[in-house]
């Protein structure tokens, strides 16, 4: 069974689409392009979740357990896909009292 990221992200989610292509440039200005593999398009999301320390601890635990393991998430476009957490992308900022702002990145995954 694949876990699901159930928390709503906040702020302004930012998506970067990437294509994995082979490119050969020739002296006459011609460029030849071809796709590199069957999953050559992927996306990475910069995300934020802010809440009380106890809730953030649950989100943080989920994130840390999914750096290697994939999970399902419905992105802001409404598409449910597989993702994993980008290594070393989880950052906590204590913004006052019991409130913590957590920033992190998801990258699209193609296998559970």
C-alpha positions as CSV (number, residue, x, y, z in Angstrom):
1,X,0.0,0.0,0.0
2,X,1.3,3.5,-0.9
3,X,0.9,6.2,1.7
4,X,-0.9,9.5,0.9
5,X,0.2,13.0,1.8
6,X,-3.1,14.2,3.5
7,X,-2.2,17.8,4.6
8,X,-3.1,20.9,2.6
9,X,-0.2,22.9,1.5
10,X,-0.2,26.6,2.1
11,X,1.2,29.8,0.6
12,X,2.1,29.8,-3.0
13,X,3.1,26.4,-4.3
14,X,5.7,26.6,-7.0
15,X,6.1,23.9,-9.7
16,X,9.1,23.4,-12.0
17,X,8.6,21.1,-15.0
18,X,11.7,19.3,-16.3
19,X,12.3,17.3,-19.5
20,X,15.1,14.8,-19.8
21,X,16.2,15.0,-23.4
22,X,19.3,14.3,-25.4
23,X,20.5,17.2,-27.4
24,X,23.1,17.3,-30.2
25,X,24.1,20.6,-31.7
26,X,25.8,20.8,-35.1
27,X,28.0,23.4,-36.6
28,X,25.4,24.6,-39.1
29,X,23.0,25.6,-36.3
30,X,20.9,22.5,-36.5
31,X,19.9,20.9,-33.2
32,X,18.7,17.3,-32.9
33,X,16.5,16.4,-29.9
34,X,15.2,13.1,-28.6
35,X,13.5,12.0,-25.4
36,X,15.6,10.1,-22.8
37,X,13.5,7.3,-21.5
38,X,9.8,6.7,-21.2
39,X,9.3,9.0,-18.2
40,X,11.2,12.0,-19.5
41,X,9.0,14.7,-18.1
42,X,8.8,15.3,-14.4
43,X,7.9,18.0,-11.9
44,X,9.3,19.3,-8.7
45,X,7.2,21.3,-6.2
46,X,8.3,23.9,-3.6
47,X,5.8,23.7,-0.7
48,X,5.0,25.2,2.7
49,X,2.9,24.0,5.6
50,X,2.4,26.2,8.7
51,X,0.8,25.1,11.9
52,X,1.2,24.4,15.6
53,X,4.3,22.5,16.7
54,X,2.4,19.2,17.4
55,X,0.8,19.1,13.9
56,X,4.1,20.1,12.2
57,X,5.8,17.2,14.0
58,X,3.4,14.8,12.3
59,X,4.0,16.3,8.9
60,X,7.8,16.4,9.4
61,X,7.8,12.7,10.4
62,X,5.9,11.8,7.3
63,X,8.3,13.9,5.1
64,X,11.4,12.3,6.7
65,X,10.0,8.8,6.1
66,X,9.4,9.5,2.4
67,X,12.7,10.7,1.1
68,X,13.3,7.2,-0.3
69,X,9.7,5.8,-0.4
70,X,7.1,7.2,-2.8
71,X,3.7,8.5,-1.7
72,X,0.5,9.8,-3.4
73,X,-0.3,13.5,-3.5
74,X,-2.9,15.5,-5.3
75,X,-1.0,18.5,-6.7
76,X,-2.6,22.0,-7.1
77,X,-3.6,21.1,-10.6
78,X,-5.8,18.4,-9.1
79,X,-3.6,15.5,-10.4
80,X,-2.9,12.5,-8.1
81,X,0.6,11.3,-8.8
82,X,3.5,9.6,-7.1
83,X,6.1,11.8,-5.4
84,X,9.0,11.6,-2.9
85,X,10.6,14.2,-0.7
86,X,13.7,15.8,-2.1
87,X,16.7,14.9,0.2
88,X,17.8,17.8,2.4
89,X,14.8,20.0,1.4
90,X,13.0,20.0,4.7
91,X,13.4,23.2,6.7
92,X,11.7,24.4,9.9
93,X,11.2,28.0,10.9
94,X,9.8,28.8,14.3
95,X,7.7,31.9,13.7
96,X,6.5,32.6,17.2
97,X,5.1,30.7,20.1
98,X,4.0,27.3,19.1
99,X,3.8,28.1,15.4
100,X,6.2,26.5,12.9
101,X,6.6,27.0,9.2
102,X,7.8,23.9,7.3
103,X,9.2,24.2,3.8
104,X,10.0,21.2,1.6
105,X,10.2,19.9,-1.9
106,X,8.4,17.1,-3.7
107,X,9.7,15.5,-6.8
108,X,7.7,13.3,-9.1
109,X,8.4,9.6,-8.7
110,X,7.5,6.8,-11.2
111,X,7.6,3.7,-8.9
112,X,6.3,3.1,-5.4
